Amino acid sequence: MKKILGWVLLILLIFYIGTNPGPAADIAHSLGDGVANVFRNIGTFFSELAH
């Protein structure tokens, strides 16, 4: 059941990206910025910890 649900979600995601590339790109950009910010903050934490 989990495998089927995973495939259905993947197909729906591909369909959404194919029919709405603009909003999908905005979401991907926002997620990328969020991940980059997390790693930047981790780097700052360890940098400050070393001082």
Secondary structure, 3 states (H helix, E strand, C coil): CHHHHHHHHHHHHHHHHHHCHHHHHHHHHHHHHHHHHHHHHHHHHHHHHHC
